[in-house]
Amino acid sequence: MTLHIIATGGTFEKHYDEISGRLVFGESHIPSLMKRARVSLPYTFETVCMLDSLDMQESDRLKIREACAMSPAGKIVIVHGTDTMRETAAVLGKAAFQKTIVLTGAMIPCEFDHSDALFNLGFATGAVQLLPNGVYVLMNGRVFDWERVRKNRREGLFEEADKR
């Protein structure tokens, strides 16, 4: 089995620019995190975009959908911003691929202390191997069906939601 990992940006991928004092995008953290976690599962990696998910447009979601369609892998992890992860999951869920696709992200940038990025990527890498075909959001140590998840902004967590 080969895993395919897709980077799309989000808080997970942000870097601190010491000159401007702002969070910006640079090279993806994913390859170094996979190495740091000593993942031995063969995987391929691509960057589709590097965007804050609030800036993501429908055309960006269609590029992500196309990357999933074109990948020969049956297991795909997408690192995505948390604010519109549910919207991208819906685009992928409605495509009804015969693949297992999981979306994950981080509430705190990867390079910050106490970031959830490494845990979430590791959790997604393990869970994608065990889940049946479908589209899932994996955050906070939980697995959510794409149709039954929402971000609780007040708590900073994902939770089960009524089916939309």
N, C-alpha and C positions, 0 to 999 in steps of 0.2 A: 504494500500500500504506500502510495505517495500522498503527502499532504501538500496543499497549495495554500500559501499565506498571502493575503492581499492587504497592503497598507493604503489607507485613505486619509490619514491625518488624525485630527482630533487632539484632545488634551494629551492623550497617550504619547504622541509624537513630538510635542512641543519642546523646544530648547530655550534656555534662558540666555538672552543676548545681554551680556554685561555692559556693553556700550550704551544701548538704548534703554536698558532696564525693562525690556518687553519680552513676552513669550513669542517665539517665532518658529517657523519650520525650517529644518535642515535635512540632513540625511536621516533615514529611518533608524530607529533604535532596534527594530525587530531582529535583524541578523545578529547583532551583538548579544541581545537577550537570549536568543536561541542557543548561542554558543555558551553563554554564562550558565544557562539552565542545563547544559549538557544533554540536550535533546538528541537522541540517536535515530529518531525516525527520519527517513528521507523526506525532504521537503523542497519545494520550489517557492520562490518569492517574487512578488512584483509590487510596484507602487503604481496605483491607478491615479491617485491625486494626493495632494497634501493640503487639506482644507480643514478649517474649523467647521464642524458639521452645521453650524448655524448659517454658514456661507454656501453650503452645498445646494446645488440646483438639481432639478429633475434630470438634466442632461448628465450630470455627474453620477446620479444613481443608475442611469441607463448604461454608463461606462462600466460601473461595478457589475451590473447584471451581465453585460457582454463578457467581461473578464471571467465570470463564473461559468458562463456558457462555453467559452473557448477553452477553459482549463480541462485537460484530460483527467484530472484528479477527481475522485468521487468524494473527497473530504476537503473542505475549504474553511479556513479561518480568516475572517475579515476584521482588521483592527480599524475602528470607526469612532468618531466623536459621539459622546453619549447623548447630546441634546436632540439629535434627529436619527438616532440609531433605529428606532422603531419604524420610521418612515422608509428607510432603506430596506429593513427587514421585510416590510410589506411588499415592496417592489419585487424582492427575491422570492418571497413566499407565493405570490401570485403567479410567478413564472413556472412554478411547479417542476423544478429540476429534479431529476432522479439522483440527487446528491445530498450529502449532509453538509449544511452550511451553518456556521456559527459566527455571530458577531460579538465582539467584545471591545472593551476600551478601558479608559481609566478616568477616575475623578481627579487625580493628581498626576501631573506630568511625570514621566518615567524617571527623569534624572533628579527628581526631588526626593528627599527623605520621606519615608512613610507612603510612598506611591503604591498604588494597587496594581500598577501596570504589569510587573513581572508575574505576580500571582495570577492575574486574569489571563495573561497569555498562556501560562502553564496549564491553568485549568481548562482553557479552550482547546489547547493542543491534546490534552488527555480525553476530554469529553467528546470531541468530534470523532474520535475513534470508536466510541461506544454507543453513540446515539444513532437511531434509525434515520433514514432519509427524511429531510425536512429542513426548515429554517428555524434557528433558535437564537435567542439573545442570552449570553452568559455573562452575568455580572454579580458581584458580591457573593461568590461561591454558590450561586443558584443558576438553574437552567430554566429558561422561560420559552414557551412556544411564542413564535412571532406575533400571533394574534392575541396573546394574553399577557402583555407586558406594558409597563409604563415606568417612566422615571419619576420618582418622588423627589422633586427639587428641594422641598423643605427638609427632608431627611438625608438627601444626598445618596439615595439608594434606589435600586430597581425593585419593583414589586409586581405581583400578579394583578392583572386588570381584567375587567370583563371583556369578552370577545367582541371585537369591533365589527 
